[in-house]
Amino acid sequence: MSLCTAPAQEESRNDGVAMESREGEAPPERPAGVSKQNIRERIWDYMESQNLADFPRPVHHRIPNFKGSYLACQNIKDLEVFARAQEVKVDPDKPLEGVRLLALQSKKTLLVPTPRLKTGLFNRITPPPGATKDILRKCATSQGVRNYSTPVGLDSRVLVDLVVVGSVAVSEKGWRIGKGEGYADLEYAMMVSMGAVSQGTPVVTIVHDCQVVDMAEALLEDHDLTVDYILTPTRVIPTRCERPKPTGITWSKITFEMMGKIPILRSLRDREKQAGKDVTLQDEHRQLLKAASQRPAPLSAVRRPWNPPWLNSGSVQGADVPSNTVYIGNLPQDTRVSELKRSLRELGAAPLRLTWQGPQCRAFLQYQDAASARHAISCLQGLHLGPGTLKVSLARQQRASDLTIAQPPDL
């Protein structure tokens, strides 16, 4: 099938109403044996050449904001799965704005993923009391997501009834290709881990007609999200997809770099590790070898306590502390140094030396240089060794009281 051809008349609505597809010049047939990226590039190139998208342009490396997206979004009103949904998760992509608005107008709970998952998984969009139609429209935009949202914590009881995602390409069998960064697939897997969705939770995607293409099932992997309904400006396509959706996070596909960029992944990994699941990361073995190779001191020297001179000076200031030293605070009183060391190794942040000050609920880590220290801080953000999150920063940025050893009171 070419990128823009579709049956002239298809009984694709649940109510049996036939819809005519729009005609358009189709690009040349794509060759066999193509990759996901080949398909993405052909879709992006075609939409640009045919002027099928609105701002932002060009569409390359984006979920295309195609012309007619608002019309395509209206088709969701004909789906029973939307009518009965209470909580709806909709991606923040521009072409899905119409669905976000419909969800708010229908008094549904609207959940939108945080951009690149930097501060969590979801934000709940909460319009102000008595919001007008104009305010609801604003709430559905990217600006509204920023101004009218509240974060949803990992421990919140969330049960998503419907998932709406953007796509670059999708097949009538329900096989989906995103823009290549994997966020939609990862968001769904994280929702599974949270218990927010199940195999029965329907997934809808909204695309231009030319984004509905044939693709080989061999392109799909176990972590790829499939869809149950495809909405275009002219069609409603139930895919009846039988391929299982992801059953959770595939940790062997997660890298240390991703763990550093997405703090909530670290929390989910801790939970699944405590539950006895295999949470070995893609590059964990390599990172452990790298960390071991960066320890030049012999074993006997590593075992000796490291007491940096500035720590005992009594009136230390931040400027006195080397830039390669990291401060870890808010350690629980019952934490053992072995627990911290294990977490540091697992996150690829093992230091050259460690100063343990359990009574003060803190530790200091010395790295090879300032760049290594900053990298370690990014890896350790959001780390838990108990109920609270550890405080991690460059030691020289701490208050003087955090850098000195408390003197015992006079007896």
N, C-alpha and C positions, 0 to 999 in steps of 0.2 A: 504494500500500500504506500502511496506517496504521502508526503508530509501534510497535505491539505485536502486529500480526497476523503469523502464520506458518502454513504448511501444517500441518494437523493431524497428518500423518505423513509423514516425509521420509527417504529413503534417503541420508543425508548422511554416514554413517561410511564410511571406506575399506573396512571389513570387511562392509559391506552391512547392518548391524544398523539396523533402523528405530527412530527415537526419537520419542516423542510430545512436542509442545511444550506448555508450560503456557498455559492460557487466562488472559486478563486483560482488563479493560475497556480498550478502545483509545480514545485521544484523538481528537478530530475530525481529518478528513483535512487535511493541510497544503496550502496553496494553491500553484499553480504559480509559477515564477519566484522562488523564495526564495533567500536567500544562505546561506552556511555558518553565519553567526552566527544566522540565523533557526532553522536546524536545531538548533544547539547549545542555544539558549534553550528550544526546545520539548522537547528531550530532558531538560534539567535541570529544567524546570518540571514535566514529567510524573513524573519519578522522585521529586521532592520531594512532589508531591501524592498519589502512590500509596505513599509510604513504602517505596521500593524500594532504599534505600541505607543502609549503616551509617556509622559515624564515619569520616572527618570530614564534618560537615554544616554548612551546606547544600552541595549538590553543585555549585552554580554556580561556573564558572571552574576546575573541577577535572576530572580523570579520575575519574568516579564510582566509589566503592568500593561496588559493588552487592551486594545480598544474593544469596548463592549463588555468589560469586566463587571460593571454594575448590573447589566442585563443578565449576565450569567449567574451572578449572585442571587438574583431574584428567584431563580429556579429552585433554590433550596426550600422555598416555602411549600413546594409541592411534595417534598419528601416527608414521609411519616416519621422517619427517625429524627428529623428536626422538630416536628410538631410536638413530639413527646419528650424531647430532651429538656432537662432542667439546667445542667451545667455543660457549657460548650467551650471547648478549647479551640481558638482560631489563631493561626500564625499571624505575625505582624506585617506580612507582605502587603504592599499597596493594593494589588488586585483583589484582596480579600476584605477590603474596607466595607463593602456592601453587606457582607455576611455579619461582620461585627456590629454594624448598625441594626440589622434585622434582629440579632440576638438581644441587643439592648432594648429595642422597641417592643420585643416580645416578652420583656421582663425576665429573661433568662440570665443566669450567672455567666458572665463572660470572663474567661481566663485567657491571657495572652502570654506567651513565653517572654522572658526577659531577653533583651538583645544579646546574642552570643552567650547566653547563660552565665554572664559574668557575676550577677548578684543573686542568683537563685534560679528556680525553674519557672514559676508562674508569677504573674501579677493579676490581681482581680480588679477589673475595671468597675469603679463605683461612681456612677453619676451623682451629682448633688441632688438633694431632695427637690422634687418639683421641676426637674430638668425639662427644658423645652426641646423641641425637635432640633433646633440649631445646636443646643448644647450636646444632645445625643450624637449628632453628626460629628461634632468636635471630639467627643469621647471615642469615637470609632477610628479616628485618625492616629497617626504616630504621635502627634502632639498630645492628644487625649490620653494615649497610653502612658505618656510621661506624667501628665498633670492630674489624672483622675484614677490612678491605680494605687493599690496597696499590695505589698509582697505577700505571697502565700508561703508559709514556712514548710519545711520538710515534714514536720509532725502534724500538719493540718490534715483534717479528714476531708480529702477531696475525692469525689467519684465523678469522673468525666463521662457524660452520656454520648458525646459526639465530638469527633476530632476533625478539624478542617485544616488542610495543608495546601500550600502552593506547590507548583511543579514546573519544571522546564519541559518535560515530556512525560506522557503516560500512554499506556496501551489500553485497548478496550477490555483486555483480560485483567486489568487492575494493577499492572506492573508500572512502577513509578521511577522517574529519574529527577532528582533535585539539581541544585546548582553546583553540587560537588563538594560541599563542605560537611555534609552529614548531620546537620543540626536537627532536621525533622526526624530522621531515624533515631538519633540519640535521645531527643526529647521524648519520643514514644517509648523507647526502652527504659528511660528513667521513670516514666509514668507507670510502666509495668512494675518496676522495682518498688515504687511507692504504693502499689495496689490501687492506683487511680484509674486504670483501664484494664480490660481483659480481652481475650480473643474475640469476644462478641461485641466489643465497642466499635461501632461503624466509623469508617474514615472516608471523608469526602475531599476531593480536590476540584479546583476551579481553574479552567484553562481556556485558551482560544482553540477553535476547531483545528487549526493547523498544528497544535501541540499534541493531538491524539494520533499516535503513530504505532506501527508494528515494531516490536522489538523481540529479540530472542530471550527466552527465559534463562539461558545460560549466563546472561549479563547480571542476573540478580544473585545476591548473597543472602545468608541467613539474617543479617542485621538490616536488610532493606525493607522499608515499610511499603505495604501494598495498600490499595484503596478499594472501597466498595461501591462508590458512586463517583462519576465524572460529570461535572456540569460545565457546559460551554454556552455561548450566547444562543445556540440553536438546538442544543440537545441535552437530554438527561439520560445518562448511560449507567444502568446498574451493571456492574462488572461480573457479579456472582463469582468473585475470586475465591478459589479454594486453597491458595497457597497460604500457609500459616504466617501470621505476623510475628515479629520479634517477641521472644518470651522473656526478655530482660536484657540487661547490659552485657554485651560480649566483651569482657575485660581484656581478652587477648587482642582486641582491636584498638584498645585505648593506650595512648602513649603517655610518658611522663610529661611531655610538653602540654598535652591536653589537660592532664591533672592539674598542672600549674595554672592554666587559664580558666578552668571551670571549678570553682571551689566546691560546689554542691556534689561533684563527682567524688571528692575525697570523703565527704560524709556518707554517701551511699556505699562507697567501697568499705569503709569502716564497719557499717552495719552488716553488709553481706559477709565480710570476713568473720565477724563475730558469730554469724549464723552458720559458719562452716563451709561457705562456698569458695570455689577456686577464683581468686581475684588477681591472678598473675597478669601483669601488664605485658603489652606487646614487646617492649624493649627493657623489661625489668632485669633480665639476666645481664644484658649489655651494660645497663646503668650501674649494677652492683659491681661488675668488673672494673668499670671506669672509676667508681668511687674508691675501690680497693687500690687501684693503681696510683691514686693521688695521695696516698699515705706514705710518704718517704721514710718516716721514722721507723726504727725496728720495734718489734712487739714490746720489748722490755721498756722502751722509752714511752710508748703510748700508754702503758699501764700506770706510769707515774702521774700524779695529779698535776694539772696545769694551773698555776696561780699567776696570772699576768700581773706585772708590777703595778699597773694603774689601779687594779682592783683593791689593793691594800693601802693606797695612798691616803685614804681618809677624807680628802677634800677634792675628789676627782670631779672633773667637768667633762661634758660630752666631747669637747675638742681634744681631750687627752686620750681618747679611746681610738685605737686603730680602726680604719675604715673597713677592715676585713673581718670584723667581729660582729656577731649577731646576738641579740638579746632575746631570750625566750622567757616570758613571764606567765603568770596565772596558772602555774603548774599545780595540780591537786596535791594536797599534803601527803597522800598515800602513794604517789607515783614513784616508781623505781627508775633509776637511771637506765636500766636495761630496756624498759619500755620506750623511753625517749630515743635511745640509740636504735632500737628496731624500727621505729617509725621514720627516723632520719634515713636509714638505709633504704627502706621501702619506697620513700619518696625521692630518692636520688639526691639527698641533701646531706650526706655524711660529711662531717667536718674533719679537718686535720687534728684538732684537739677540742675537748669539751671540758668546761668547768661546771660541775654540778653543785648547786646550792639549794638542796631540798628544803631546809628550814626557812629559807627566804622565798620558796616557791618559784625559783628562777634557775636559769642556766645560761652560760655564755658559750658560743660556738666560734671557733677560729677557722677561717678558710684561707685558701692560698692567696687570694687577692680580693679587692673590692668587688670586682665583677662576679666572682664566685659567690660572694656573700649576698649580693643582690639577687642572683639566680636562686639561691637557697631560700631567700625570703619569699619569692614568688611561688616556689614549690610548697612552702609550708603554710601559706595563708589558709585559714579555715581549719587548721589541724585541731583535733580533739584528742585529749587523753583523759577523758572523764566527761562530766556533763557540760563543762564550759569550753569555750574556744580559747586556745592559747594566744597570748600576745606575742607577735613576732615582728621585729624591726631591727634596724641597725642599732648597735649598742650606743653609738655616739649621739643618737637622737633621743635617748632617754633622759629623764630628769636625774640630777645628781643623786637624789635619794634612792633611785633604782640601781645605782652603780656602786654603792658603798656597802660595806659589811656593817650591820648593826652591832654596836658595842653593848656588852652585857651591862645591866644596871649595877650601880654600886651597892654593895651589901653592907 
